[in-house]
Amino acid sequence: MKEEVEPAIAFCEVLRQQRISRGLTHKDLGLRAGLPGKYIYDLENGNEEPFLKTAHKLAAGLGLSTSGFLKIAVFIIILSANSLK
């Protein structure tokens, strides 16, 4: 049985997808966002929990608004919830 996607997992999926779609390495995004590349790697792999301040920095580094970035994550959660029905 499928389970609803946890918000932190959706965040990680969006982060990885958006970073890769822009051809950025963890280090590249880290430089743009003012965060260590290792931290971004850890976020994507679920080893760190994202904070709103971090989401804001990452969204800016990806050229997205914070709300736009988080809307994508919420969309993934909604899709997973709907697939359970």
N, C-alpha and C positions, 0 to 999 in steps of 0.2 A: 504494500500500500504506500502510495506517495505521501510525503509530508509537506506541509507548507514551508516555504523557504524562510529561514530566520532573517531578520533585517540585517544583521552583521554579514551574513553570507551573501545576501543580495548586494550589499555595499561592496564587498570584495569582488564579486563578479563584474559589477559595473566598472570598478576601478581598473581591473585587468583588461576588460574589453575596450574601454576608452583609451587606455595607455597604448595597447597594442595597435588599435585602429589608427593611432597617430604616429606609429612607428617609433615610439619612445621606449628607451630602456628604463629600468628602475632608477638608475643614476640620472638620466636626462630629466625625468619627471621630478625627481628629488631636487635637482638644481632649479627647476622652474618654480617649484612649490616651496622651496626653502626648508626641505625635509631631507633626512638621510635616505639614500637609495635603499639601504638595508631595511629601514622602517617601512618603506612602501612594499618591499618584498614580503616582509612579515605581515603587513595588512592583507595583502592579496592571498596569503596562505593561511590566514586565520590565526596567526600567532600573536597578533595585537588586536585590540578592540579600537575601532575608530571613534573619535570624538568630533563634535560638531565643528570645532575650530580647525581640526585636521581636514574635515570634509571641505571646508571653505578654502583652505590652502590648496588642496588637491584639485578642486574644481577650477580654481584660478589657473593652476599649472596646466590644466587640460584645455583651457580656453572656454570653460563652461561657467554658467552661474551656479551658485551653490544650490539654489532651488531646482535648476535643471538637472543637475547631477543627482540630487536626492529623488526627484520625480522618476528618473529611470529606475532607481533601486526600488521605489514603491511599486512601479509598474511590474517589475519582476515578481515581487511578493504577491501582488494581485493575480497575476497570471498563474502562479503556482497554486494559490488558493482556489482559483476557478477550475484548475485541472483536477482538483480533488473531488469535485462535484460529479 
